[in-house]
Amino acid sequence: MRKPFVAGNWKMHKTAAEAVALVEELKPLLADTTQVEVAVCPPYTSLVAVQQALAGSSIGLGAQNVHWEASGAFTGEISAEMLLTSGCKYAIIGHSERRQYFADTDETVNRKLTAALGAGMVPIVCVGETLEQREAGQIEAVVLGQLNGALQGIQAKDASRIVLAYEPVWAIGTGKTATSAQAEEVHALIRGRLKALYGPEVADAIRLQYGGSVKPDNAAELFAQPNIDGGLIGGAALKAEDFAAIVQAAG
Ligand code: PEP
Protein backbone atom coordinates (compact mmCIF):
# COMPACT_ATOMS: atom_id res chain seq x y z
CA MET A 1 0.00 0.00 0.00
CA ARG A 2 1.38 3.38 -0.98
CA LYS A 3 1.06 6.08 1.66
CA PRO A 4 -0.42 9.21 0.06
CA PHE A 5 1.98 12.13 -0.01
CA VAL A 6 1.04 15.80 -0.29
CA ALA A 7 3.78 18.42 -0.62
CA GLY A 8 3.51 22.19 -0.78
CA ASN A 9 5.72 24.02 -3.25
CA TRP A 10 5.88 27.56 -1.92
CA LYS A 11 7.91 28.78 -4.92
CA MET A 12 9.42 32.28 -4.39
CA HIS A 13 6.99 33.28 -1.65
CA LYS A 14 7.40 34.12 2.03
CA THR A 15 10.21 35.66 4.02
CA ALA A 16 11.57 33.51 6.84
CA ALA A 17 9.24 35.17 9.37
CA GLU A 18 6.22 34.71 7.08
CA ALA A 19 7.20 31.10 6.43
CA VAL A 20 7.34 30.35 10.16
CA ALA A 21 3.96 32.04 10.64
CA LEU A 22 2.42 29.82 7.93
CA VAL A 23 3.89 26.69 9.51
CA GLU A 24 2.59 27.73 12.93
CA GLU A 25 -0.89 27.98 11.38
CA LEU A 26 -0.52 24.62 9.66
CA LYS A 27 0.75 22.59 12.60
CA PRO A 28 -2.47 22.47 14.63
CA LEU A 29 -4.54 21.86 11.51
CA LEU A 30 -2.45 18.79 10.64
CA ALA A 31 -1.70 17.58 14.17
CA ASP A 32 -3.89 14.48 13.84
CA THR A 33 -2.84 13.55 10.31
CA THR A 34 -1.22 10.14 10.25
CA GLN A 35 -2.59 8.63 7.05
CA VAL A 36 -0.87 11.11 4.76
CA GLU A 37 2.81 12.04 4.45
CA VAL A 38 3.07 15.84 4.34
CA ALA A 39 5.91 18.18 3.43
CA VAL A 40 6.42 21.87 2.81
CA CYS A 41 9.05 23.24 0.44
CA PRO A 42 9.80 26.88 1.27
CA PRO A 43 12.55 28.99 -0.34
CA TYR A 44 16.13 28.25 0.76
CA THR A 45 16.24 31.33 2.98
CA SER A 46 13.49 29.92 5.18
CA LEU A 47 14.66 26.32 5.47
CA VAL A 48 16.44 26.53 8.80
CA ALA A 49 13.75 28.67 10.45
CA VAL A 50 11.02 26.34 9.18
CA GLN A 51 12.98 23.28 10.30
CA GLN A 52 13.04 24.71 13.81
CA ALA A 53 9.35 25.57 13.68
CA LEU A 54 8.52 22.02 12.54
CA ALA A 55 10.42 20.33 15.39
CA GLY A 56 8.17 17.71 16.99
CA SER A 57 5.61 17.79 14.16
CA SER A 58 5.21 15.13 11.48
CA ILE A 59 5.38 17.67 8.64
CA GLY A 60 8.54 17.15 6.59
CA LEU A 61 10.75 19.75 4.96
CA GLY A 62 11.82 19.94 1.33
CA ALA A 63 13.75 22.18 -1.04
CA GLN A 64 12.64 23.35 -4.46
CA ASN A 65 15.84 22.41 -6.28
CA VAL A 66 19.24 20.82 -5.70
CA HIS A 67 22.59 20.90 -7.50
CA TRP A 68 24.17 17.73 -8.82
CA GLU A 69 27.68 18.36 -7.49
CA ALA A 70 28.62 17.88 -3.85
CA SER A 71 30.56 21.17 -3.65
CA GLY A 72 32.63 23.50 -5.79
CA ALA A 73 32.60 26.68 -7.83
CA PHE A 74 28.87 26.81 -8.60
CA THR A 75 27.81 30.27 -7.49
CA GLY A 76 24.25 30.41 -6.27
CA GLU A 77 23.77 26.65 -6.08
CA ILE A 78 23.04 24.37 -3.12
CA SER A 79 24.13 20.73 -2.73
CA ALA A 80 22.13 17.78 -1.47
CA GLU A 81 24.29 17.55 1.65
CA MET A 82 23.68 21.24 2.43
CA LEU A 83 19.96 20.60 2.14
CA LEU A 84 20.08 17.50 4.30
CA THR A 85 21.99 19.30 7.00
CA SER A 86 19.44 22.13 6.86
CA GLY A 87 16.72 19.62 7.69
CA CYS A 88 15.47 18.75 4.22
CA LYS A 89 14.38 15.22 3.50
CA TYR A 90 12.83 16.07 0.12
CA ALA A 91 13.94 17.98 -2.98
CA ILE A 92 11.74 18.97 -5.90
CA ILE A 93 13.61 18.32 -9.13
CA GLY A 94 12.78 19.42 -12.68
CA HIS A 95 9.75 21.57 -11.88
CA SER A 96 8.40 22.99 -15.15
CA GLU A 97 9.30 26.52 -14.03
CA ARG A 98 12.91 25.41 -13.66
CA ARG A 99 12.79 23.70 -17.04
CA GLN A 100 11.23 26.82 -18.61
CA TYR A 101 13.18 29.65 -16.96
CA PHE A 102 16.36 28.08 -15.61
CA ALA A 103 17.37 25.65 -18.33
CA ASP A 104 16.76 22.40 -16.45
CA THR A 105 16.90 19.59 -19.00
CA ASP A 106 16.28 15.87 -18.83
CA GLU A 107 20.05 15.49 -18.45
CA THR A 108 20.41 17.91 -15.54
CA VAL A 109 17.27 16.48 -13.93
CA ASN A 110 18.93 13.08 -14.10
CA ARG A 111 22.13 14.41 -12.54
CA LYS A 112 20.19 16.16 -9.77
CA LEU A 113 18.14 13.04 -9.13
CA THR A 114 21.29 10.92 -8.92
CA ALA A 115 22.82 13.36 -6.43
CA ALA A 116 19.68 13.55 -4.28
CA LEU A 117 19.35 9.76 -4.16
CA GLY A 118 23.04 9.39 -3.40
CA ALA A 119 22.65 11.71 -0.43
CA GLY A 120 19.70 9.71 0.86
CA MET A 121 17.04 12.29 0.06
CA VAL A 122 13.53 11.65 -1.25
CA PRO A 123 13.40 13.37 -4.64
CA ILE A 124 10.14 14.67 -6.12
CA VAL A 125 10.70 14.60 -9.87
CA CYS A 126 8.30 16.64 -12.01
CA VAL A 127 7.18 15.76 -15.51
CA GLY A 128 4.41 17.16 -17.68
CA GLU A 129 3.41 18.41 -21.11
CA THR A 130 2.58 21.92 -22.30
CA LEU A 131 -0.82 22.73 -23.81
CA GLU A 132 0.75 22.85 -27.28
CA GLN A 133 2.21 19.38 -26.82
CA ARG A 134 -1.12 18.05 -25.51
CA GLU A 135 -2.99 19.48 -28.46
CA ALA A 136 -0.43 18.00 -30.84
CA GLY A 137 -1.05 14.53 -29.37
CA GLN A 138 2.40 14.37 -27.79
CA ILE A 139 1.50 13.68 -24.15
CA GLU A 140 2.91 10.18 -24.12
CA ALA A 141 6.09 11.08 -26.01
CA VAL A 142 6.80 14.10 -23.80
CA VAL A 143 5.97 12.61 -20.41
CA LEU A 144 7.62 9.26 -21.02
CA GLY A 145 10.58 11.00 -22.65
CA GLN A 146 11.07 13.15 -19.52
CA LEU A 147 10.64 10.06 -17.35
CA ASN A 148 13.20 8.02 -19.29
CA GLY A 149 15.62 10.95 -19.25
CA ALA A 150 15.26 11.46 -15.50
CA LEU A 151 15.68 7.78 -14.69
CA GLN A 152 18.75 7.03 -16.84
CA GLY A 153 21.06 4.81 -14.83
CA ILE A 154 18.86 4.82 -11.71
CA GLN A 155 18.78 1.33 -10.25
CA ALA A 156 15.65 -0.43 -9.00
CA LYS A 157 17.00 -0.45 -5.42
CA ASP A 158 16.89 3.38 -5.39
CA ALA A 159 13.86 3.91 -7.60
CA SER A 160 11.21 3.08 -5.02
CA ARG A 161 12.33 6.10 -2.97
CA ILE A 162 11.55 8.48 -5.83
CA VAL A 163 8.28 10.41 -5.92
CA LEU A 164 7.07 11.44 -9.38
CA ALA A 165 4.82 14.44 -9.85
CA TYR A 166 2.78 14.62 -13.03
CA GLU A 167 2.20 18.32 -13.53
CA PRO A 168 0.65 19.31 -16.86
CA VAL A 169 2.24 22.70 -17.52
CA TRP A 170 -1.07 24.16 -18.71
CA ALA A 171 -2.62 23.42 -15.30
CA ILE A 172 0.08 25.02 -13.13
CA GLY A 173 -1.05 28.28 -11.56
CA THR A 174 -3.74 28.70 -14.20
CA GLY A 175 -6.80 27.53 -12.30
CA LYS A 176 -7.27 24.88 -15.06
CA THR A 177 -7.07 21.48 -13.44
CA ALA A 178 -6.77 18.28 -15.42
CA THR A 179 -9.95 16.28 -14.97
CA SER A 180 -9.50 13.26 -12.76
CA ALA A 181 -9.80 11.07 -15.87
CA GLN A 182 -7.14 13.06 -17.76
CA ALA A 183 -4.80 12.91 -14.79
CA GLU A 184 -5.38 9.21 -14.13
CA GLU A 185 -4.74 8.37 -17.77
CA VAL A 186 -1.24 9.87 -17.62
CA HIS A 187 -0.54 8.46 -14.16
CA ALA A 188 -1.44 4.98 -15.43
CA LEU A 189 0.90 5.55 -18.37
CA ILE A 190 3.71 6.50 -15.99
CA ARG A 191 3.02 3.48 -13.78
CA GLY A 192 3.14 1.26 -16.85
CA ARG A 193 6.53 2.62 -17.86
CA LEU A 194 7.84 2.18 -14.32
CA LYS A 195 6.71 -1.46 -14.44
CA ALA A 196 8.57 -1.96 -17.69
CA LEU A 197 11.71 -0.37 -16.22
CA TYR A 198 11.72 -1.78 -12.71
CA GLY A 199 9.13 -4.55 -12.46
CA PRO A 200 5.75 -4.51 -10.71
CA GLU A 201 6.98 -4.47 -7.11
CA VAL A 202 9.07 -1.32 -7.45
CA ALA A 203 6.55 0.36 -9.76
CA ASP A 204 3.76 -0.26 -7.27
CA ALA A 205 5.80 1.28 -4.46
CA ILE A 206 6.51 4.59 -6.23
CA ARG A 207 4.20 7.46 -5.27
CA LEU A 208 2.78 9.46 -8.18
CA GLN A 209 1.59 12.93 -7.24
CA TYR A 210 -0.65 15.09 -9.37
CA GLY A 211 0.06 18.82 -9.53
CA GLY A 212 -1.72 21.66 -11.28
CA SER A 213 -4.29 23.93 -9.63
CA VAL A 214 -5.24 21.41 -6.95
CA LYS A 215 -7.70 23.07 -4.57
CA PRO A 216 -9.80 21.85 -1.63
CA ASP A 217 -12.80 21.39 -3.92
CA ASN A 218 -11.12 19.20 -6.56
CA ALA A 219 -8.54 17.34 -4.47
CA ALA A 220 -10.70 14.43 -3.26
CA GLU A 221 -11.77 13.40 -6.75
CA LEU A 222 -8.22 13.55 -8.08
CA PHE A 223 -6.78 11.63 -5.12
CA ALA A 224 -9.47 8.94 -5.42
CA GLN A 225 -7.97 7.77 -8.73
CA PRO A 226 -6.11 4.47 -8.43
CA ASN A 227 -2.74 5.79 -9.63
CA ILE A 228 -2.83 9.22 -7.95
CA ASP A 229 -1.10 9.05 -4.58
CA GLY A 230 -1.38 12.66 -3.45
CA GLY A 231 -0.37 15.99 -4.86
CA LEU A 232 2.25 18.66 -5.34
CA ILE A 233 0.47 21.86 -4.43
CA GLY A 234 1.49 25.38 -5.45
CA GLY A 235 -0.85 28.32 -4.85
CA ALA A 236 -3.14 26.53 -2.41
CA ALA A 237 -0.16 25.55 -0.25
CA LEU A 238 0.24 29.20 0.76
CA LYS A 239 -3.08 29.16 2.63
CA ALA A 240 -2.96 26.98 5.73
CA GLU A 241 -6.64 26.07 5.66
CA ASP A 242 -6.64 25.18 1.98
CA PHE A 243 -3.47 23.11 2.25
CA ALA A 244 -4.80 21.28 5.32
CA ALA A 245 -8.08 20.56 3.52
CA ILE A 246 -6.15 19.15 0.55
CA VAL A 247 -4.07 16.96 2.87
CA GLN A 248 -7.26 15.70 4.50
CA ALA A 249 -8.68 14.85 1.08
CA ALA A 250 -5.75 12.48 0.54
CA GLY A 251 -6.30 10.53 3.77
C1 PEP B 1 3.27 23.69 -8.74
O1 PEP B 1 3.89 24.73 -8.84
O2 PEP B 1 3.89 22.64 -8.57
C2 PEP B 1 1.81 23.73 -8.83
C3 PEP B 1 1.18 22.61 -8.98
O3 PEP B 1 1.21 24.97 -8.74
P1 PEP B 1 -0.35 25.28 -8.60
O4 PEP B 1 -0.91 24.35 -7.57
O5 PEP B 1 -0.41 26.73 -8.18
O6 PEP B 1 -0.96 25.05 -9.96
Residues whose N, C-alpha, C, O or C-beta is under 5 A from the ligand:
A	BS01	PEP	N9 A171 I172 G173 T174 G211 G212 S213 V214 L232 I233 G234 G235 A236
